[in-house]
Amino acid sequence: MEVRARTRYIRIAPRKARLVVDLIRGRKVGEALSVLDFTPKKAARLIAKTLRSAVANAENTQNVDVDQLYVKKAYVDEGPTQKRTLPRAQGRATRILKRTSHVTVVVDER
């Protein structure tokens, strides 16, 4: 019974979020949350929130034992990019890309 939670349009670059997601893939939920709590990155907070949502979804819809859950899949997809311009010297402009991410966490029972 795999249960999924997805957080979309997070204002963090997918490359940065993937570094954190790689830390929790395949771990038990309690262990994964501990790792995320002690990871000093912005993405860790956002991914922990998504993981807690997946656990709550599993608990409320499938009536599974939370202690038996593990992170089956966790991945980060690229969302839409906001484009901004920054004025530069001699009338030029530089483009700034503000990237967004879609985080998906799938938990399953062992």
N, C-alpha and C positions, 0 to 999 in steps of 0.2 A: 504494500500500500504506500506508494510514494506520494508525498505531499509537497507542494511547491509554494514558494512565495517569491514575488517579483517586485522590485522597487525600480521605478523608471524615472528617467530625466534627472539623475543625481548630478550635481555640479562638481564632478571630479573627473579627471581624465581616465579613460579605461586602462591605460598602461599602468597608472599608479594603483588603481583598484585591483588589478590582476595580481599584483605582488602580494596583497593581503589575502585574496581568495585562495591562492595557492597554499597558504599556510593551513587552511582548515579542511581542505578536500579530503574525504575518507575518514575523518576523525569522528569520535562520538560527540554528541551535541554538547555535553557538559565540558568536555575537554576543549572543544572548538571555541566555546564562549570564554573559557579561561584564557586561551591564547589571544583572542581578540581583545579582551579586557586589558591585557598587558602589552599590546602592540601599540607603539606611540605614533600612529598614523591616523589621519582624518578618515581614511577609508575604513578603518577598523570599526569605528563607531557606527558607520552607515551599514556595514555588512552585518554587524552584530544585531542591529535592529531588524534587518531582513531575516536573519536566522531565527530570532525570537518569534517573529511573525510566522515563519514556517512551522515552528514547534507548536505554537498556539493553534494554527490551522489543523495540524495533525491531532492535537489533543481534543479539539472541539468537534471535528467532523468525522474522524475515524476511530475515536476512543482507543488509542494505542497507549502503551506504556512509554512515558517520556524517557525513562532511563535506558530503553532499548533502541532509541533513535540514533542514527548516525548521518553524517552529511554524505549523501550519495553522489550528488552533482553540485557544483558551484561554479558559475561562470559569469563573466562580465562582457556584455556586448556594447558596441558603440552606439550612442544616441545621436540626436541632431547636434550640430555644432553651431554655436552662436558666433557670428562674425562681427568684429568691432574694428575700428580704425584708430590709430594713434598718430597724431600729427608729428612730423619730423622736420628736419632742417630743410631750408630752401623750397618750401611748399610741397614737399613730398608727404606721403602717408604710408604707414606700415599696417598691415593687417594683423589683428590679434585673434586667435582662434580659441574660444572658450568651449572646451569639449564637455560633453555630458555622457553618462553611462546608464545602462540598464543592468541591474544586478539580479541574478536568478539563483536561488538556493533550493535544492531538492533534498528532502530528508526521507529516510526509509527506515523500516524496522528490521533489525538483524534477526 
